[in-house]
Amino acid sequence: MPSAPKTLYDPLRRKEVAATPEERVRQWFIAVLEQSFRVPRHQMMSEVQMHFGSKPWRADILVYDRRQEPLVIVECKREEVEIDAAVLEQALRYHAVLHAPYLFLTNGRSTCLYRRRGDAVTPLDHIPSYEEMVASAAANA
């Protein structure tokens, strides 16, 4: 059986990166966003650094709207990590800095989707297309 590759190409960072279990999930979800939900590649970034208080954090994937405002925060976990309240709390910390209206959490096996309006976090039953997210965010701005 051939060994798994040690690196993966990240099209958003435009470089080879270590093929960790979390990175495999991140690259899979970048492809899902681009191919299935028509998110333009140039409207996504991976490993986006920010500060929450004095602590540095990194959002796994950030999707921007056409005004280059944050639209979606994606938190990726390796497959064996359950998507639970702690993962949602992590994404909400990023939201406190970035104010993106959508939060997506995935481990490659399970994906949880949320819409944030004010203090309310509402689960979604599907990933809206990029156009639907842009239109909804603009209507609620």
ChimeraX commands (.cxc) that place a marker at each C-alpha (Angstrom):
marker #1 position 0.00,0.00,0.00 radius 0.5
marker #1 position 1.47,3.42,-0.94 radius 0.5
marker #1 position 2.19,5.84,1.88 radius 0.5
marker #1 position 0.13,8.99,2.25 radius 0.5
marker #1 position 1.71,12.18,0.91 radius 0.5
marker #1 position 3.63,14.24,3.46 radius 0.5
marker #1 position 2.42,17.53,1.99 radius 0.5
marker #1 position -0.68,18.92,0.30 radius 0.5
marker #1 position -0.98,21.92,-1.98 radius 0.5
marker #1 position -3.09,24.69,-0.45 radius 0.5
marker #1 position -4.53,26.68,-3.38 radius 0.5
marker #1 position -5.40,29.59,-1.08 radius 0.5
marker #1 position -1.91,29.99,0.39 radius 0.5
marker #1 position -0.41,28.88,-2.93 radius 0.5
marker #1 position 2.12,26.55,-1.35 radius 0.5
marker #1 position 2.74,23.04,-0.10 radius 0.5
marker #1 position 1.75,22.51,3.54 radius 0.5
marker #1 position 2.19,19.60,5.95 radius 0.5
marker #1 position -0.48,16.95,5.35 radius 0.5
marker #1 position -1.78,16.80,8.91 radius 0.5
marker #1 position -5.19,15.24,9.59 radius 0.5
marker #1 position -6.71,18.71,10.13 radius 0.5
marker #1 position -5.10,20.01,6.94 radius 0.5
marker #1 position -6.68,17.17,4.97 radius 0.5
marker #1 position -10.11,18.26,6.28 radius 0.5
marker #1 position -9.33,21.93,5.49 radius 0.5
marker #1 position -8.33,21.13,1.90 radius 0.5
marker #1 position -11.39,18.92,1.42 radius 0.5
marker #1 position -13.70,21.70,2.67 radius 0.5
marker #1 position -12.03,24.35,0.48 radius 0.5
marker #1 position -12.88,22.12,-2.49 radius 0.5
marker #1 position -16.47,21.66,-1.23 radius 0.5
marker #1 position -16.94,25.42,-0.88 radius 0.5
marker #1 position -15.50,26.08,-4.32 radius 0.5
marker #1 position -17.06,23.22,-6.30 radius 0.5
marker #1 position -20.41,22.63,-4.62 radius 0.5
marker #1 position -21.31,26.07,-3.34 radius 0.5
marker #1 position -19.56,28.20,-5.97 radius 0.5
marker #1 position -17.48,30.23,-3.55 radius 0.5
marker #1 position -14.89,32.00,-5.72 radius 0.5
marker #1 position -11.38,30.93,-4.73 radius 0.5
marker #1 position -10.23,34.56,-4.64 radius 0.5
marker #1 position -12.88,35.21,-1.94 radius 0.5
marker #1 position -11.35,32.63,0.46 radius 0.5
marker #1 position -8.28,32.62,2.69 radius 0.5
marker #1 position -6.89,29.88,4.91 radius 0.5
marker #1 position -5.06,30.23,8.23 radius 0.5
marker #1 position -6.23,33.81,8.84 radius 0.5
marker #1 position -4.50,35.26,11.88 radius 0.5
marker #1 position -6.30,37.53,14.36 radius 0.5
marker #1 position -6.08,38.50,18.02 radius 0.5
marker #1 position -8.73,37.83,20.64 radius 0.5
marker #1 position -7.64,39.82,23.65 radius 0.5
marker #1 position -3.89,39.41,23.76 radius 0.5
marker #1 position -3.93,35.85,22.38 radius 0.5
marker #1 position -3.27,35.14,18.69 radius 0.5
marker #1 position -5.75,32.85,16.90 radius 0.5
marker #1 position -6.04,31.46,13.38 radius 0.5
marker #1 position -9.29,30.86,11.52 radius 0.5
marker #1 position -8.98,27.78,9.32 radius 0.5
marker #1 position -10.91,29.23,6.38 radius 0.5
marker #1 position -12.41,32.66,5.96 radius 0.5
marker #1 position -14.82,33.46,3.12 radius 0.5
marker #1 position -15.27,37.11,2.15 radius 0.5
marker #1 position -18.16,38.85,0.45 radius 0.5
marker #1 position -17.65,41.11,-2.57 radius 0.5
marker #1 position -16.80,44.10,-0.33 radius 0.5
marker #1 position -14.04,41.99,1.25 radius 0.5
marker #1 position -15.97,41.79,4.54 radius 0.5
marker #1 position -15.89,38.44,6.42 radius 0.5
marker #1 position -18.87,36.29,5.38 radius 0.5
marker #1 position -18.08,32.77,6.68 radius 0.5
marker #1 position -15.75,31.48,9.37 radius 0.5
marker #1 position -14.92,27.79,8.92 radius 0.5
marker #1 position -13.40,25.83,11.81 radius 0.5
marker #1 position -11.89,22.50,10.73 radius 0.5
marker #1 position -11.02,19.66,13.07 radius 0.5
marker #1 position -9.41,16.31,12.34 radius 0.5
marker #1 position -11.88,13.46,11.80 radius 0.5
marker #1 position -11.73,11.99,15.29 radius 0.5
marker #1 position -12.57,15.31,17.00 radius 0.5
marker #1 position -16.28,15.63,17.68 radius 0.5
marker #1 position -18.05,18.80,16.57 radius 0.5
marker #1 position -19.41,19.94,19.92 radius 0.5
marker #1 position -20.11,23.05,22.00 radius 0.5
marker #1 position -16.37,23.66,22.56 radius 0.5
marker #1 position -15.77,23.86,18.79 radius 0.5
marker #1 position -18.71,26.24,18.42 radius 0.5
marker #1 position -17.29,28.39,21.25 radius 0.5
marker #1 position -13.98,28.56,19.40 radius 0.5
marker #1 position -15.73,29.76,16.23 radius 0.5
marker #1 position -17.72,32.29,18.28 radius 0.5
marker #1 position -14.44,33.75,19.61 radius 0.5
marker #1 position -13.39,34.29,16.01 radius 0.5
marker #1 position -16.79,35.83,15.32 radius 0.5
marker #1 position -16.22,38.31,18.17 radius 0.5
marker #1 position -13.26,39.66,16.15 radius 0.5
marker #1 position -14.41,39.13,12.56 radius 0.5
marker #1 position -18.23,39.49,12.78 radius 0.5
marker #1 position -18.91,37.02,9.95 radius 0.5
marker #1 position -22.62,36.13,9.73 radius 0.5
marker #1 position -21.98,32.43,9.01 radius 0.5
marker #1 position -20.09,29.83,11.07 radius 0.5
marker #1 position -19.30,26.39,9.63 radius 0.5
marker #1 position -17.73,23.63,11.73 radius 0.5
marker #1 position -16.46,20.41,10.16 radius 0.5
marker #1 position -14.35,17.36,10.88 radius 0.5
marker #1 position -14.89,15.86,7.43 radius 0.5
marker #1 position -17.45,13.36,8.77 radius 0.5
marker #1 position -19.86,15.88,10.25 radius 0.5
marker #1 position -20.49,19.50,9.33 radius 0.5
marker #1 position -22.53,21.93,11.43 radius 0.5
marker #1 position -23.71,25.19,9.91 radius 0.5
marker #1 position -24.86,28.31,11.75 radius 0.5
marker #1 position -26.19,31.76,10.90 radius 0.5
marker #1 position -25.34,34.49,13.40 radius 0.5
marker #1 position -27.67,37.49,13.81 radius 0.5
marker #1 position -26.96,39.69,16.81 radius 0.5
marker #1 position -26.70,37.39,19.81 radius 0.5
marker #1 position -28.67,34.56,18.16 radius 0.5
marker #1 position -26.92,31.55,16.62 radius 0.5
marker #1 position -29.30,29.58,14.41 radius 0.5
marker #1 position -28.45,26.13,12.99 radius 0.5
marker #1 position -28.88,25.73,9.23 radius 0.5
marker #1 position -29.93,22.51,7.51 radius 0.5
marker #1 position -27.86,23.14,4.36 radius 0.5
marker #1 position -24.94,25.22,3.11 radius 0.5
marker #1 position -26.36,28.12,1.14 radius 0.5
marker #1 position -24.65,28.98,-2.14 radius 0.5
marker #1 position -22.20,31.86,-2.10 radius 0.5
marker #1 position -24.77,34.06,-3.85 radius 0.5
marker #1 position -27.43,33.21,-1.24 radius 0.5
marker #1 position -25.03,34.03,1.63 radius 0.5
marker #1 position -23.97,37.32,0.06 radius 0.5
marker #1 position -27.60,38.34,-0.58 radius 0.5
marker #1 position -28.73,37.33,2.92 radius 0.5
marker #1 position -25.84,39.15,4.62 radius 0.5
marker #1 position -26.48,42.30,2.56 radius 0.5
marker #1 position -30.20,42.22,3.37 radius 0.5
marker #1 position -29.45,41.93,7.11 radius 0.5
marker #1 position -26.65,44.50,7.22 radius 0.5
marker link #1:1,2 radius 0.2
marker link #1:2,3 radius 0.2
marker link #1:3,4 radius 0.2
marker link #1:4,5 radius 0.2
marker link #1:5,6 radius 0.2
marker link #1:6,7 radius 0.2
marker link #1:7,8 radius 0.2
marker link #1:8,9 radius 0.2
marker link #1:9,10 radius 0.2
marker link #1:10,11 radius 0.2
marker link #1:11,12 radius 0.2
marker link #1:12,13 radius 0.2
marker link #1:13,14 radius 0.2
marker link #1:14,15 radius 0.2
marker link #1:15,16 radius 0.2
marker link #1:16,17 radius 0.2
marker link #1:17,18 radius 0.2
marker link #1:18,19 radius 0.2
marker link #1:19,20 radius 0.2
marker link #1:20,21 radius 0.2
marker link #1:21,22 radius 0.2
marker link #1:22,23 radius 0.2
marker link #1:23,24 radius 0.2
marker link #1:24,25 radius 0.2
marker link #1:25,26 radius 0.2
marker link #1:26,27 radius 0.2
marker link #1:27,28 radius 0.2
marker link #1:28,29 radius 0.2
marker link #1:29,30 radius 0.2
marker link #1:30,31 radius 0.2
marker link #1:31,32 radius 0.2
marker link #1:32,33 radius 0.2
marker link #1:33,34 radius 0.2
marker link #1:34,35 radius 0.2
marker link #1:35,36 radius 0.2
marker link #1:36,37 radius 0.2
marker link #1:37,38 radius 0.2
marker link #1:38,39 radius 0.2
marker link #1:39,40 radius 0.2
marker link #1:40,41 radius 0.2
marker link #1:41,42 radius 0.2
marker link #1:42,43 radius 0.2
marker link #1:43,44 radius 0.2
marker link #1:44,45 radius 0.2
marker link #1:45,46 radius 0.2
marker link #1:46,47 radius 0.2
marker link #1:47,48 radius 0.2
marker link #1:48,49 radius 0.2
marker link #1:49,50 radius 0.2
marker link #1:50,51 radius 0.2
marker link #1:51,52 radius 0.2
marker link #1:52,53 radius 0.2
marker link #1:53,54 radius 0.2
marker link #1:54,55 radius 0.2
marker link #1:55,56 radius 0.2
marker link #1:56,57 radius 0.2
marker link #1:57,58 radius 0.2
marker link #1:58,59 radius 0.2
marker link #1:59,60 radius 0.2
marker link #1:60,61 radius 0.2
marker link #1:61,62 radius 0.2
marker link #1:62,63 radius 0.2
marker link #1:63,64 radius 0.2
marker link #1:64,65 radius 0.2
marker link #1:65,66 radius 0.2
marker link #1:66,67 radius 0.2
marker link #1:67,68 radius 0.2
marker link #1:68,69 radius 0.2
marker link #1:69,70 radius 0.2
marker link #1:70,71 radius 0.2
marker link #1:71,72 radius 0.2
marker link #1:72,73 radius 0.2
marker link #1:73,74 radius 0.2
marker link #1:74,75 radius 0.2
marker link #1:75,76 radius 0.2
marker link #1:76,77 radius 0.2
marker link #1:77,78 radius 0.2
marker link #1:78,79 radius 0.2
marker link #1:79,80 radius 0.2
marker link #1:80,81 radius 0.2
marker link #1:81,82 radius 0.2
marker link #1:82,83 radius 0.2
marker link #1:83,84 radius 0.2
marker link #1:84,85 radius 0.2
marker link #1:85,86 radius 0.2
marker link #1:86,87 radius 0.2
marker link #1:87,88 radius 0.2
marker link #1:88,89 radius 0.2
marker link #1:89,90 radius 0.2
marker link #1:90,91 radius 0.2
marker link #1:91,92 radius 0.2
marker link #1:92,93 radius 0.2
marker link #1:93,94 radius 0.2
marker link #1:94,95 radius 0.2
marker link #1:95,96 radius 0.2
marker link #1:96,97 radius 0.2
marker link #1:97,98 radius 0.2
marker link #1:98,99 radius 0.2
marker link #1:99,100 radius 0.2
marker link #1:100,101 radius 0.2
marker link #1:101,102 radius 0.2
marker link #1:102,103 radius 0.2
marker link #1:103,104 radius 0.2
marker link #1:104,105 radius 0.2
marker link #1:105,106 radius 0.2
marker link #1:106,107 radius 0.2
marker link #1:107,108 radius 0.2
marker link #1:108,109 radius 0.2
marker link #1:109,110 radius 0.2
marker link #1:110,111 radius 0.2
marker link #1:111,112 radius 0.2
marker link #1:112,113 radius 0.2
marker link #1:113,114 radius 0.2
marker link #1:114,115 radius 0.2
marker link #1:115,116 radius 0.2
marker link #1:116,117 radius 0.2
marker link #1:117,118 radius 0.2
marker link #1:118,119 radius 0.2
marker link #1:119,120 radius 0.2
marker link #1:120,121 radius 0.2
marker link #1:121,122 radius 0.2
marker link #1:122,123 radius 0.2
marker link #1:123,124 radius 0.2
marker link #1:124,125 radius 0.2
marker link #1:125,126 radius 0.2
marker link #1:126,127 radius 0.2
marker link #1:127,128 radius 0.2
marker link #1:128,129 radius 0.2
marker link #1:129,130 radius 0.2
marker link #1:130,131 radius 0.2
marker link #1:131,132 radius 0.2
marker link #1:132,133 radius 0.2
marker link #1:133,134 radius 0.2
marker link #1:134,135 radius 0.2
marker link #1:135,136 radius 0.2
marker link #1:136,137 radius 0.2
marker link #1:137,138 radius 0.2
marker link #1:138,139 radius 0.2
marker link #1:139,140 radius 0.2
marker link #1:140,141 radius 0.2
view
